[in-house]
Amino acid sequence: MASSSHPLLPPLSGKAFFVPSPHEEHNFHPHPSLQLATRVTLQSAGVGLLVSAVQNALDKHNAGAMGIVTRTGGTIGFFAAMGFSFSFVQAITANIRETDDALNGAAGGCAAGFLAGVRAKSLPMAFGACAGMGTLIGTFNAAGNALTGTNRKLLPRPEREQLRQAFFKQPKQTEEVA
């Protein structure tokens, strides 16, 4: 990998997912698909374990604490599979297209949604979940990967004032007749 040209910035490595800054020229860095997918799979399995524990605690049964694995353990595998399919398809799509944009997230969301529909044993639900998740994640990525938008406090004061003035309706200019 190429190192950065600035002496105070650390060199870029291909070991982590690269998030480009909106203030610099973008150079594509290949994503380590399998490494990224493995990390997200383990994180998703942890979330699945938590959801499985909550399901086990709220149901009435005689399985005890082992019910997390025996009764609702499929939830753990399902969450892990959705995390893997999303992150792997997103990274592979980015590597094939050699670009980082919202379409990669949409493809990953479609793969994860399709998997959710397959679990429900319904092909129409699989296609609907593919379209829904793909649209939702693609829109989120296109909006800047944040629910609150961009952090405008990082912009210089004149640019913030210009954005603020452009947001509000401007009063009509009346011509004075003398």
VENUR-V397237 format. One record per pair of residues at least 24 apart in sequence whose C-alpha atoms are under 8 Angstrom apart, sorted by sequence separation. I is the first residue (numbers start at 0). J is the second residue. If there is no record, write none. Layout:
# VENUR-V397237
i:I j:J
i:I j:J
This chain:
# VENUR-V397237
i:48 j:72
i:50 j:74
i:51 j:75
i:85 j:109
i:108 j:132
i:109 j:133
i:50 j:75
i:85 j:110
i:108 j:133
i:48 j:74
i:84 j:110
i:85 j:111
i:107 j:133
i:108 j:134
i:47 j:74
i:48 j:75
i:84 j:111
i:105 j:132
i:106 j:133
i:108 j:135
i:47 j:75
i:105 j:133
i:108 j:136
i:46 j:75
i:47 j:76
i:82 j:111
i:104 j:133
i:105 j:134
i:108 j:137
i:45 j:75
i:47 j:77
i:81 j:111
i:105 j:135
i:44 j:75
i:47 j:78
i:81 j:112
i:105 j:136
i:43 j:75
i:44 j:76
i:46 j:78
i:47 j:79
i:104 j:136
i:105 j:137
i:81 j:114
i:104 j:137
i:105 j:138
i:44 j:78
i:81 j:115
i:103 j:137
i:43 j:78
i:44 j:79
i:101 j:136
i:102 j:137
i:43 j:79
i:101 j:137
i:104 j:140
i:42 j:79
i:101 j:138
i:40 j:78
i:41 j:79
i:43 j:81
i:101 j:139
i:40 j:79
i:43 j:82
i:101 j:140
i:39 j:79
i:40 j:80
i:42 j:82
i:100 j:140
i:101 j:141
i:40 j:81
i:100 j:141
i:40 j:82
i:39 j:82
i:40 j:83
i:39 j:83
i:36 j:82
i:37 j:83
i:36 j:83
i:39 j:86
i:36 j:84
i:36 j:86
i:35 j:86
i:36 j:87
i:35 j:87
i:32 j:86
i:33 j:87
i:32 j:87
i:35 j:90
i:32 j:90
i:31 j:90
i:32 j:91
i:30 j:90
i:30 j:91
i:30 j:93
i:29 j:93
i:30 j:94
i:29 j:94
i:29 j:97
i:28 j:97
i:27 j:97
i:27 j:98
i:27 j:99
